[in-house]
C-alpha cells in the first residue's frame, strides 16, 4: 500500500526569498503600519505616498538581508528567526501596546516561569502557530531549484540587492524629510517595526550588560550608626515593603473614589500623593531606588556592579534581611541575607510557583524575637502583578465584582479589569497593615517604623495600553505614579523628635520620587555617611519639631 505524498512546491531561490520577504514586511508588520497611519497622519496625497512607500522600504531592507544570507545558504534559518520574533512581537504589540526595546528584553529575561505561563494563553499559542510556526514549516518544506549555472543565480540575487538599494535611495530622495520628522517626533514608532525592533533591543541589552562582571564599586565606606540611635532602652526595627505594580491612582489614601485602603486609613500613616517611580519595570526601578543615583542621572550599567543602600546599612552594623516573593531583588540584596519565600511552597499560600504575599511573614515573628541588633527587614511583594490579577489575593478580598478571571485581560471589560485590580490593592492594604501590626507587637523591645513604596504603576486598558514597561519618555502617568507612605510609631516620633503633624502637612505639598528612598532610609535608621543627603530625606523638615 502506497502512502499519499503531497508534492513539494518548488521555487527559484530568488522567488523563495522575495516571497518570505513580502510575508515578513507586510502581514507581520500590520501593527507598525497601523500606528504609522495614525501618526503621519494620512490626510493628503503627499502623506498617502509617504505611507505607501513604508512597506516598500521594509520589503527592500528585509530582501537585502535575506539575499545576503542566501550566499551562505542561511536564508531558511534567517527567515525562521525573523518570522518567529516578528510574529511574537506583533502579538504583544497589538494585544498589550508594549514597546519592544532593551527594557522589554530585560523584563523577558527577568520574568519568572509562573509569570511566563500566565501569558501563555490560547490566543498567543494560536497566533504563534498560525503566523509563526506554520510559515516556518512552509519555509522548510518549499524546495528551491538548484542553481544551474551558479553564476546566473548569483547575478540575479545581486541584481535584487542592487534594485532594492536603489528603491531605498529613491524613497529617501523623495521623502527623507517626512521620514526623519515622523521618526524623530515619534521615536517609539520604529520599535514596532519587526524584526528590527527585536534585533536592536537584543543588541542594546547585550551591549548594556556585557560589562556586568566588573569589580564591585564600594560606596559609603564611612558608614556608621549615630550614637543617638544606640542610646535608650530599645533597639530599632524598620520594615521596608517594596510593592509591585501597585499604582497610586487606585489608592484611596490619595483620593481614589473607592475605599481600597480601609485598614491603612486607621493606621495614621503619612501618605505622599505626588510620587513618581524611577522606571516602569521592576528591573529598572528596584536597582534605581536602592542606588545612590537619582533617576535623572541613573546609570543602569554602573548599578549592576556598585554597592547600594542595603550594603551601607549593613556596614553600619544594622542587621538586614530580604524576604522575596517577586522573582528576585535585581541585585539590590545580593550582599545581604535574603531568602526566596516561593521556594517554601507553603500549602494554601503557594500555587504553581507563585505565592500570596502573606508568605513573606512566614517565621518572621520568630526572626524578630531572636534579633539582637537594630534591624531592617525588606519585604518584596508580588503585589498587583498582572496579567493574572485575580491570583494576587485570597477569596475573601474579592470585594469588587464582577472580576476578570483570565490572563487575557484585553478580553475583559474595563470595569471587570478595574474591579480585579482594586481587589489586589485591598490585599496590599492588608499586607502593609499586617506589617504595622507586627511592629506594634514588638514595641517592648524595638522602636519601630515602616516605609512602603511600589516599584512602578500599571496601565489598565486606558488608551488601549495594558500592563507596564513602556519607555519612560512615552509611558502614561499611570505607570509612573506610585504610592509612597511612611508609618512611625509614637515611640519613634518621641525618641527622635519627628512630628507626625508636620509630616502630614509636608506630604500633601511635596513632590517626591523613589530617589528619596536612599537618604530617607539612611536617616530613618540613623546611618551617618557622606552618601546621605538631608534634602532628599523625607523626615528632615520635621525633625526636632516636637521639642
HELIX and SHEET records of a PDB file:
HELIX    1   1 UNK A   13  UNK A   25  1                                  13    
HELIX    2   2 UNK A   27  UNK A   29  5                                   3    
HELIX    3   3 UNK A   30  UNK A   40  1                                  11    
HELIX    4   4 UNK A   45  UNK A   70  1                                  26    
HELIX    5   5 UNK A   75  UNK A   96  1                                  22    
HELIX    6   6 UNK A  102  UNK A  110  1                                   9    
HELIX    7   7 UNK A  113  UNK A  119  1                                   7    
HELIX    8   8 UNK A  122  UNK A  128  1                                   7    
HELIX    9   9 UNK A  129  UNK A  133  3                                   5    
HELIX   10  10 UNK A  134  UNK A  141  1                                   8    
HELIX   11  11 UNK A  150  UNK A  185  1                                  36    
HELIX   12  12 UNK A  189  UNK A  192  5                                   4    
HELIX   13  13 UNK A  196  UNK A  209  1                                  14    
HELIX   14  14 UNK A  227  UNK A  230  1                                   4    
HELIX   15  15 UNK A  248  UNK A  250  5                                   3    
HELIX   16  16 UNK A  252  UNK A  254  5                                   3    
HELIX   17  17 UNK A  264  UNK A  266  5                                   3    
HELIX   18  18 UNK A  282  UNK A  289  1                                   8    
HELIX   19  19 UNK A  295  UNK A  297  5                                   3    
HELIX   20  20 UNK A  300  UNK A  303  1                                   4    
HELIX   21  21 UNK A  309  UNK A  315  1                                   7    
HELIX   22  22 UNK A  341  UNK A  344  5                                   4    
HELIX   23  23 UNK A  357  UNK A  361  5                                   5    
HELIX   24  24 UNK A  364  UNK A  369  1                                   6    
HELIX   25  25 UNK A  389  UNK A  391  5                                   3    
HELIX   26  26 UNK A  395  UNK A  397  5                                   3    
HELIX   27  27 UNK A  409  UNK A  411  5                                   3    
HELIX   28  28 UNK A  414  UNK A  440  1                                  27    
HELIX   29  29 UNK A  462  UNK A  464  5                                   3    
HELIX   30  30 UNK A  477  UNK A  480  1                                   4    
HELIX   31  31 UNK A  490  UNK A  496  1                                   7    
HELIX   32  32 UNK A  500  UNK A  509  1                                  10    
HELIX   33  33 UNK A  515  UNK A  524  1                                  10    
HELIX   34  34 UNK A  534  UNK A  536  5                                   3    
HELIX   35  35 UNK A  540  UNK A  542  5                                   3    
SHEET    1   A 2 UNK A  10  UNK A  11  0                                        
SHEET    2   A 2 UNK A 143  UNK A 144  1                                        
SHEET    1   B 2 UNK A 224  UNK A 225  0                                        
SHEET    2   B 2 UNK A 527  UNK A 528 -1                                        
SHEET    1   C 7 UNK A 270  UNK A 272  0                                        
SHEET    2   C 7 UNK A 484  UNK A 488 -1                                        
SHEET    3   C 7 UNK A 446  UNK A 454 -1                                        
SHEET    4   C 7 UNK A 235  UNK A 243  1                                        
SHEET    5   C 7 UNK A 375  UNK A 380  1                                        
SHEET    6   C 7 UNK A 319  UNK A 324  1                                        
SHEET    7   C 7 UNK A 338  UNK A 340  1                                        
SHEET    1   D 2 UNK A 275  UNK A 276  0                                        
SHEET    2   D 2 UNK A 512  UNK A 513  1                                        
SHEET    1   E 2 UNK A 350  UNK A 351  0                                        
SHEET    2   E 2 UNK A 354  UNK A 355 -1                                        
SHEET    1   F 2 UNK A 459  UNK A 460  0                                        
SHEET    2   F 2 UNK A 466  UNK A 467 -1                                        
END                                                                             
